[in-house]
């Protein structure tokens, strides 16, 4: 897969939004923890802010 950007807009719901993005990355072949870390490190600091433990 080539490097490409994706724009996703949200209206409300940081965790829901992060969950959808992480799940999409997993469906594209990413490992779950890598997808979660990518969402948390991205431009949505509150996305998926629940503890992994």
C-alpha positions in Angstrom: 0.0 0.0 0.0 1.4 3.4 -0.9 1.5 6.2 1.6 -1.6 8.2 1.4 -3.6 10.5 3.7 -7.1 10.1 4.8 -9.3 12.8 6.2 -12.0 11.8 8.7 -14.4 14.3 10.2 -16.3 13.9 13.4 -19.1 15.7 15.1 -18.8 14.4 18.6 -17.6 11.3 20.5 -13.8 11.2 20.8 -13.7 7.5 21.8 -16.2 6.4 19.2 -14.3 8.3 16.5 -11.0 6.8 17.6 -12.5 3.3 17.7 -13.8 3.6 14.2 -10.4 4.8 12.9 -8.5 2.1 14.9 -10.9 -0.6 13.7 -10.4 0.5 10.1 -6.6 0.3 10.5 -7.0 -3.2 11.9 -9.1 -4.2 8.9 -6.3 -2.9 6.7 -3.9 -5.3 8.4 -2.4 -3.3 11.3 -1.8 -5.0 14.6 -4.4 -3.8 17.2 -1.9 -2.2 19.6 -0.2 -0.4 16.7 -3.5 0.9 15.4 -4.5 2.2 18.9 -1.1 3.8 19.4 -1.3 5.5 16.0 -4.8 7.0 16.9 -3.5 8.1 20.3 -0.4 9.7 18.8 -2.3 11.4 16.0 -4.1 14.7 15.9 -6.8 13.5 18.2 -5.2 13.5 21.7 -8.4 12.3 23.4 -9.1 9.6 20.9 -9.2 6.2 22.6 -8.2 7.6 25.9 -9.4 4.6 27.9 -6.6 2.5 29.5 -5.5 -0.7 27.6 -5.2 -2.6 30.8 
